[in-house]
Every structure is written in structure tokens, then in C-alpha cells.
Amino acid sequence: MRSFRLPSAALLCLILALPAAAQTLRIGIASDPDVLDPSLSRSVAARQVFAAMCDKLLDVDERGQLIPQLATAWEWQEDGRALLLNLRAGVRFHDGEALDAASAMAGLNRHLTAPGSTRRGELGPVSAVEVAGPMALRIRLSEPFAPLLAALSDRAGMLVSPRTPMESQAAPACAGPFRLTRRVAQDRIELERFADYWDRSNIHFERVVYRPIPDTTVRASNLRAGALEVIERVSTSDLDTLAADRRVRVVEGPSLAAFYIAINMANGERANTPLGRDGRVRAALEAAIDREVLNRVAFEGRFSPANQSTPPGHPHHIASIVTPPRDLARARALLREAGLERVRIRLSVPGTSDYTQAAEVIQAMAAEAGITIEIVVLETATLLRQWTMGDFEALIIQWSGRTDADQNLWSFNACGESLNGGRYCSAEADAALRQGRTSTDPATRLAAYERAMTVLLRDRPYIYLWHPKTFFALRPALEGLRLIPDGLIRVQGLRLRG
């Protein structure tokens, strides 16, 4: 397996390009965000930046529980067909607009109506948003929708000022602690402290700079050289080296994420392949993969092989679904049943180390079954655009995971939904997923997701591969990092000691 390392001179140039600043928090992230508009974004990198830019109606704590943020209290009404939210007083958007019920209504309606919105599906059967008082908002539903609160704790709960143009992608006026001042594609995203932030006493930096550095070892080298304060997604191959370095502290936290192969089944001409047309070819690809070996070789055995969207310990994890072992004989037999001795698959892969290492291991395994995988490395935002347009055959990607399984499954699998880039469509899966999102009984929901996963694992629009853990590395002087299962770095409470 190839290992990519930057030449020492290039690495030095990169480090020197990151000047120290006493009141600046410098964060190394794994890729460049796609678009910094919470209505349109679909990348995990954008979520990292939004953690400093855009407060949400609700947030998530270390236990995965929902806690107040822009909303201070909430109450279900009308037998689960309405949700009343009380809004926090004294909140302002970055353009000076005050948060009240009318501006919050406009922010949620933006998610529902913006062309290309990827939040519409997350809001499910929301039929209307209305002012229930000067600082009270009521969300009406055409039917009960259990995942709504969880959705409001992520991008669907991020509010943008009503003065922000619908087409704005450069500097949306959110209500977070920092506002965007400059973005240089593939290089940096610069934010400055918002003086009127409602929780300003909990903010201890004047600026935040995000540096997209796809190579995990280069990201770690910048941290060790003092050019960054904290980095996300530390490579498992770098953990021992970093743990032995007194200049660095490594912390480990839980994760809701899942990595998988997404397959184009019906989105344009690129779906017209043996992989997209024939379920036996998809089954052969899965049977050729040894997830245990993949975990050991690519990730030092530190992650969890996976065959579903939720990790063990998640309330919607299906214990009856086991991760299948590799079966090379079955993989070859399935190809023969499909009338193929060999098949070629073009696999798009984000240009970060964890993805490329995993792709090369899968490539070697698949070759033994008669499956030739051509790896195409792309910048993450480009890959996401191609996924949306159907300009792919198969791709590896991460979904950072949510506290409710509906947010892991509905938008990616339901017929016609915004994140369903492969255009998979199954009435059987839709019925089960719909029951999961409309029931409020936990046992009924879990049974519905078990039925849905049974269909999805049979049809294989996605082949789940592993659940990661969250590894951050930071300067020992940086205090206040909270280990939240969504893997996002909250800037509230972060400070440099001394």
C-alpha cells in the first residue's frame, strides 16, 4: 500500500505559511468545505466551520442529549403535530438583526424553500412555521415526526438572518460567536469574533482560522511545529508518535459516524454499469471485502467494522444485524451468475489519507475476486458535487452521524430525497423509514429501522464499512475541548492556558 509523504522542503513551507497569533485559534481540518451556507451544505468540513459561525436552536452534549442553544425550552403540542419553541432573548445575527420569532420563522422557511436545499428532507413533514409570540415559534407538522428535535440540533436548526439573500454563499449572517471575514479555497477560512454574541463571556479568542490539510501526517506535523492549536481526525498511524510527543496531547472520544461505499443505481448514464444495474455485482463487491482486515491494515485495528448506519451503543443500533465475513468464493460465484468473469469499477475517493489508504486495501481485496477497482482521487467538495449530479459510479464517503437514525437514513435512501445521489428508490424501504420517523414509540421505531436496514442491506445502495472513533490532537496549553459524539469542535470555552 502506498504511503504519501510531503517532501521536507514542501512541509517546511506549509508550516511557515501558518504564522502564530496570540489571540487566534488555528484548527486543522481534513478537507475544504463545500459551501458555507447551512441550507445548502453537505460536507462534514462545513459543519466544523459552522460550529463557530452558526448557533442552532438546540445543541448536543457529551452524552448525546439535546440541550438549549438559541431555543431555551420546547414543548410538543397537538398530539405531536406541533412543536413550540421559546427563543433566547438578546441574540443578534452577524448583520445586527435581532433574533425574534419572525426572524426565526424566516430562517426555518429558508431551509424549506431555498433552491437546492439539503435541509428540506431533514425537516420531514413540516407544514408551516408560525409566530406564536414575540419570542415563541411554533412548527406545525402534517403528522408526528420524532426526529424533528434532533434535526434542529444540526444544520436544519441553524438560523440565518432574514436580510441574507437566498443566493448568498459567501458570508451568511448567522448567530454564532464568530463571523466569516475571508475564505481562500483550499487554503484557509478566517473568522473574527462577533462582539454582540449572546454568550460572549465564554469566547476567549479574537479570531479562528481553519486550515484544510488533507494529509493526516502533514496536519499532525503542523500541530507539532506549533502552527496549529488543534487538529481533527488524527490518523491511527500517527497516534503513537503523537502520544510520545510532549508538545502534543491526544484525546479520544465517541463518534456517530459511518464510512461507506455509495453506489450510483439510477442517476444518469453513469448508473448504466454492471455495479449499478445488477445486485449480484454489488453483493460480489461486498463479499470480497474483509472488514476486519481492512480495519487492522488501514486503521491499526482501532475502529469498528460496520454493516449499518449506527454504531454500537446508539439507541437505533440493530443488534440482530451482524457484519458479514469475507467470502471470496461467493464473490466469484456471484460474478459468474451475473455472466461476468471480471468487472471494472471506478471508485471516487476523497483525497485524504484515511480514505486513500482504505481504498487501496479494498482495491487489493476486490482484485482477488475478479473485480478491478480504478481509484480516482478527488477533492472532497468536487466529489460531493459529482455525487449530487450523478457523475460517479461508486464513491467512498463518510456521514458524520446523527443522534437519530432518521437523519442517517431518510435523506440518503428515500425516493427523490436531496442527499440520495445514487437515486435508489424502494417502496418497501420507504414504508419502513416512514414508520420510523412518524412513530413516537421507541420500540416501534427500532423495529421499523430493522426492517428498513434489512431491505437496504439486500439492495446495497450503500456498503457500510466501518465506524471510526474520534481522535483529536492539540497543544497541551489548549483547555476546554469538549468530546461531543458528533465530532465537532465547539469554540465555546476553549482557551490557551498561560
Secondary structure by P-SEA (a helix, b strand, c coil): cbbbbccaaaaaaaaaabbbbccbbbbbcccccccccccccccaaaaaaaaaccccccccccccbbbbcccccccccccccbbbbbbbccccccccccccaaaaaaaaaaaacccccccccccccccccccccccbbbbbbcccccaaaaaaaccccccccccccccccccccccccbbbcccccccbbbbbbcccccccccccccbbbbbbcccaaaaaaaaaaccccccccccccaaaaaaacccbbbbbbbbcbbbbbbbbccccccccccccccaaaaaaaaaaccaaaaaaacccccccccccccccccccccccbbbbcccaaaaaaaaaaacccbbbbbbbbcccaaaaaaaaaaaaaaaaacbbbbbbbbcaaaaaaaaaaccccbbbbbccccccccccccccccccccccccccccaaaaaaaaaaaacccaaaaaaaaaaaaaaaaaaccccccbbbbbbbbbcccccccccccccccccccccccc
